[in-house]
Amino acid sequence: MNKYNVITLCGSTRFKDEFIEVQKDLTLQGNIVISVGLFGHSGDNDVWKNGTKEMLDDMHKCKIDMANEIFVINKDGYIGSSTKSEIEYAKTTGKSVRYLEDIDE
């Protein structure tokens, strides 16, 4: 695995098409890409049960732990509270953070 950079995608699941496009692009650039398992804001919310969001949030932090960096899908500048939490987590664990669209820091 040291041969390939590992990137976890973060962002609102309302941007399903962008997640798929970025995953393809980063994979073709030679990266291992870890993405979300469900698109809750894009039609997968019917399979959610009590506690599913909490489990997925915890699981996504484990995915960040597995990566060298995260790539934030921030279409139209949107970064929700869950994604903000993931960005902060990534930064505190020493991961680099890249964004689909430029941000003001």
N, C-alpha and C positions, 0 to 999 in steps of 0.2 A: 504493500500500500504506500510505501514511501515514494514510489514512482509517480503517484498521482496526488494532486491537491484535492482535498475533500471540502466541499462547500455545502452548507445547509441553507436552503431557501426559507425566508421569513417574509411575512406580509399578510394582508387580509385575504382570506379565501374567496372574497368576492372577485378577485382578479385571476380567476382560473386560467383564462387564455394566456395571460402574461406569465403565470407560473410555468405552463407547458412550454411556451416559447423560450423563456430564459433557461429552463432545464435543458432543452435541446441545444441551445447556443453554447452553454457552459460545458455540456458533455462533448460537443464537437471540438471544443477548445482543449480537450484532454483532461477534464476534471471529473471526479466522482461527485455526483450531485445527490443530496438527500433532500427530499421534499416532504410536503404534508401528505397525510394518508387519506384525508377527507377534505372536501370543499364545502364546509358547512353553510357558507353564505352563497353557494352556487349550486344548491340542489341536494346536497347530501345530508341536510339537517333532519330528514325523516328517519334516519337510523340512530339518532342521538337518544340516549336515555339519561336518567338522572346520574350526574357524575362524569358524563362523557367529556365535557369541555375541560374539566379539571384534569382528567387523565391525559387528554391530548396536549394540554399546556405543559404538563410535567414531562410527557414523552418528547415534546419538541425541545425542551431544554436538554434532554439526554442526546438528542440528535445534534444539538449545538456542541455538546461535549465531544462528540465523535468527529467533528469537523475542525479544519484549520481556520476557517473563516465563515462568515455568513454573508448572504447576498439578499438585500431587502428589496422586495417588490413594492415600491412606493409610487404606484401610478397616480398621476395628477397630484403628487406630493402627499398623498394620504398615508399616514402611519397611525394606526389605532392603538389602544392601550395595551393589548396583548403583544403586539409587535414592539412597542416601546419597551416593554418588560424584557422581551427577548434580546433587543439591542443592548440594553443595560447589562443583562446577564452575560452576553457574549463579551462585552468590553471588560467586565470584571474578571472573566476567565481568560483574558489575554487573546481573544480572537480578533482578527481584523474584520472590519465591517465595510461592505461596499453597497452601493445603492443603484437601483435602476435609473432613477432621476436624481440630479444634483439636489443637495439640501443645503440650507443655511445652518451652520453650526456656530 
